[in-house]
Amino acid sequence: MTRHSGLLRLQASGLLVALLLSACEMVSTDTAIERIPVAVAAPSFSRDIAPVLAETCASSGACHFGPGAQQGLELSVDSSYANLVNQLSACCGLLVNPGDSANSFLVRVMDTSLAVRGGYPWRMPLTERPMPQPVVQTIKNWIAQGAPDN
């Protein structure tokens, strides 16, 4: 091997490492919640709502994951829309009442105020910090716009 070919291999290796590092930087490691730093005015269920519910409520071992989901409410990306919209909660009206976020149980249980939750004792999500206000407002906006399956 000549010195010139060795130098070319070293340069090619360096270029490959640089490309790989660059590709890694382009992959987002943000959570769905972190991708909503401010409320989304015209949210999409598939882009904005479903990922938050899946990561926060239906990740492996979470309350609303799989066949053993609490209250039978499974919130994975593939099933959350059908399981939420126009569906009765176990105790307190519709989970998502299209056009009416104030009367949607999903929104009420995320509130830190017991009065807003209508006396319901548990704030959701149980195992996480309270849902950030921009995320709650995004969910409210989606419901106010009729809770479209988009």
C-alpha positions as CSV (number, residue, x, y, z in Angstrom):
1,M,0.0,0.0,0.0
2,T,1.4,3.3,-1.0
3,R,1.3,6.4,1.2
4,H,-1.1,8.1,-1.2
5,S,-3.7,5.2,-1.1
6,G,-3.4,5.1,2.7
7,L,-4.1,8.8,2.9
8,L,-7.1,8.4,0.5
9,R,-8.5,5.6,2.8
10,L,-8.1,7.8,5.8
11,Q,-9.9,10.7,4.2
12,A,-12.7,8.4,3.0
13,S,-13.1,7.0,6.5
14,G,-13.2,10.5,7.9
15,L,-15.9,11.5,5.4
16,L,-17.9,8.4,6.3
17,V,-17.7,9.2,10.0
18,A,-18.8,12.8,9.3
19,L,-21.7,11.7,7.2
20,L,-22.9,9.2,9.9
21,L,-22.6,11.9,12.6
22,S,-24.5,14.3,10.5
23,A,-27.3,11.8,9.9
24,C,-27.6,11.1,13.6
25,E,-28.0,14.8,14.3
26,M,-31.0,14.9,11.9
27,V,-32.9,12.2,13.8
28,S,-35.0,13.8,16.3
29,T,-34.9,12.4,19.8
30,D,-37.5,14.8,21.1
31,T,-40.6,13.3,22.6
32,A,-44.0,14.0,21.2
33,I,-44.7,16.4,24.1
34,E,-41.4,18.3,23.5
35,R,-42.4,18.8,19.8
36,I,-45.3,20.9,21.0
37,P,-43.6,23.9,22.8
38,V,-46.5,26.1,22.0
39,A,-50.2,25.2,21.3
40,V,-50.9,24.1,17.8
41,A,-53.8,26.2,16.4
42,A,-54.9,23.7,13.8
43,P,-53.7,20.3,15.1
44,S,-53.8,17.0,13.2
45,F,-54.8,13.9,15.2
46,S,-52.1,11.7,13.5
47,R,-49.3,14.3,13.8
48,D,-50.0,16.0,17.1
49,I,-52.5,14.1,19.3
50,A,-52.0,10.4,18.7
51,P,-48.2,10.5,19.3
52,V,-48.6,12.3,22.6
53,L,-51.2,9.8,23.8
54,A,-49.2,6.8,22.6
55,E,-45.9,8.0,24.3
56,T,-47.5,9.2,27.5
57,C,-50.5,6.9,28.1
58,A,-49.9,3.8,26.0
59,S,-46.2,3.1,26.0
60,S,-45.2,-0.4,27.1
61,G,-46.3,-0.8,30.8
62,A,-48.4,2.3,30.8
63,C,-52.0,2.3,32.0
64,H,-53.6,2.4,28.5
65,F,-51.4,-0.2,26.8
66,G,-52.5,-3.4,25.2
67,P,-55.2,-5.9,26.2
68,G,-55.0,-5.0,30.0
69,A,-55.6,-1.3,29.4
70,Q,-57.3,0.5,32.3
71,Q,-61.0,0.7,31.8
72,G,-60.5,-1.1,28.5
73,L,-59.2,2.2,27.0
74,E,-56.3,1.3,24.7
75,L,-54.6,4.5,23.4
76,S,-52.0,3.2,21.0
77,V,-51.5,5.2,17.7
78,D,-53.6,2.7,15.8
79,S,-56.6,2.6,18.1
80,S,-56.8,5.8,20.1
81,Y,-59.0,7.7,17.7
82,A,-61.8,5.1,17.6
83,N,-61.5,4.5,21.3
84,L,-61.8,8.2,22.3
85,V,-64.1,10.1,19.9
86,N,-67.8,9.8,20.9
87,Q,-67.1,7.1,23.4
88,L,-68.4,7.1,26.9
89,S,-66.0,7.2,29.8
90,A,-66.5,4.7,32.6
91,C,-67.8,7.5,34.8
92,C,-68.2,10.9,33.4
93,G,-69.6,11.5,29.9
94,L,-67.9,11.4,26.5
95,L,-64.2,10.9,26.4
96,V,-64.0,13.3,23.5
97,N,-67.1,15.3,22.6
98,P,-66.3,16.8,19.2
99,G,-66.7,20.5,19.2
100,D,-66.9,20.7,23.0
101,S,-63.6,20.4,24.9
102,A,-65.0,21.7,28.2
103,N,-67.3,18.6,28.2
104,S,-64.7,16.1,27.1
105,F,-63.5,13.9,29.9
106,L,-60.0,13.5,28.2
107,V,-59.4,17.3,28.7
108,R,-60.9,17.4,32.2
109,V,-58.8,14.6,33.6
110,M,-55.6,16.3,32.5
111,D,-56.3,19.4,34.6
112,T,-54.6,19.7,37.9
113,S,-57.7,21.2,39.5
114,L,-60.0,18.7,41.2
115,A,-62.9,21.1,40.6
116,V,-62.3,21.1,36.8
117,R,-62.1,17.3,36.9
118,G,-65.6,17.3,38.2
119,G,-64.5,15.6,41.4
120,Y,-62.7,12.8,39.6
121,P,-59.9,12.0,42.0
122,W,-57.0,11.2,39.6
123,R,-55.2,13.5,37.3
124,M,-54.0,11.9,34.1
125,P,-51.4,10.9,33.3
126,L,-50.9,9.2,36.6
127,T,-47.3,8.3,36.3
128,E,-46.1,11.5,34.6
129,R,-45.9,15.1,35.5
130,P,-49.0,17.0,34.5
131,M,-49.5,17.4,30.8
132,P,-47.9,20.7,29.7
133,Q,-50.3,23.5,29.0
134,P,-49.4,23.8,25.3
135,V,-50.2,20.1,24.8
136,V,-53.5,20.4,26.6
137,Q,-54.4,23.5,24.6
138,T,-53.5,21.6,21.4
139,I,-55.9,18.8,22.4
140,K,-58.6,21.4,23.2
141,N,-58.1,23.0,19.8
142,W,-58.4,19.7,18.0
143,I,-61.6,18.9,19.9
144,A,-63.0,22.4,19.3
145,Q,-62.4,21.9,15.6
146,G,-64.7,18.8,15.7
147,A,-62.0,16.2,16.6
148,P,-61.3,15.3,13.0
149,D,-59.5,12.0,12.1
150,N,-56.7,13.7,10.2
